[in-house]
Structures are given as structure tokens and as C-alpha cells.
């Protein structure tokens, strides 16, 4: 009923509503080169700085223990540019390169999403429930150059990494420090 009301604002009741009629008249404005990080996030940052938009958190994350992380649009922008630099500099990733991201829903999960958008890397998200066999399959089929995960799945990645000829970089999101053969994301950031 609501969709009919929305459509009736655009199309008078005497006009027959059909998918084809609506599709023919629908002309979204789509820029030739759209990048969410630049065209949305960075514009909201500018709008906040200029006072055209009230400051609100771009990311407000709370864990089970009540720990909070709040990033403004400007902070998310700055951090995502730094993360994009990690991907493009330390990991030598370029537009179109594939990145597998397997993290719990922590702030770095969203940060890496935006960083991949900034760089043009193709993000392939994965769940923490993946087994080594699942990870191997995804790495081989996607031809991912980089995988980003945490301490809980790094051993599974290590167990199959030798079978993945395209995998060049392993990025670890960890508070614990170093793991042989891995780049530490937090140190690089």
C-alpha cells in the first residue's frame, strides 16, 4: 500500500502503473566515476566543517562489555585514507585487485570496507565461521592478492596459503603483535 502511495505522487491515478512505464521514465543521476568514500563520506565531512550539517558520528560501535568507539566523518575519512595507504603502499594493491576480509564486526571491519572503496580494491567479505578449506576455496576462486583477518583465523590461512598462487599479502588485525609472514595492520596504520 505504501509503495502505491509513493508511486501515486509521481504518477496520477489515471496513469496505469506498470513496471515498464516506471522503468522508462526513471533516469537516476549517476556520475561517471562514483566513489562512496570521496563522493559521500568526504562531502559529509566538508558539510560538517562548514556548519551545513550537524556533527554526528559516522561510526558508533559498542562491544558486549560496553566499550565504545565513536568516529566522526572526518575521523573516519582520515583513518580510511591511512588504511587505503596501507593497502596501496605496504600491500601494493591497485584498482581491481581482490581483497578477502574476514573479521568480526569490529571498527576495523568498516574501516577496511571504506579503504577498499577509496583504493578501488574489490572487497570480498567472509564470516569468522569459515574453515581452512572454505578459505582456500575463496582464495583460489577469487584470485585474491590480499587477505585481512585476525589472530583467530590466521592459522587457518597459514595452513592453506602455500596453495594460493595469487595471495601475496596477509594483513593481521591484532593487538598481540607480530605473526611470521604477516603484516600488522595496526602498526602500519
Beta strands, then each sheet from edge to edge (+ up, - down):
strand 1: 57-62
strand 2: 68-72
strand 3: 98-102
strand 4: 122-126
strand 5: 146-149
strand 6: 169-172
strand 7: 183-184
sheet 1: 1+ 2-
sheet 2: 4+ 3+ 5+ 6+ 7+
end
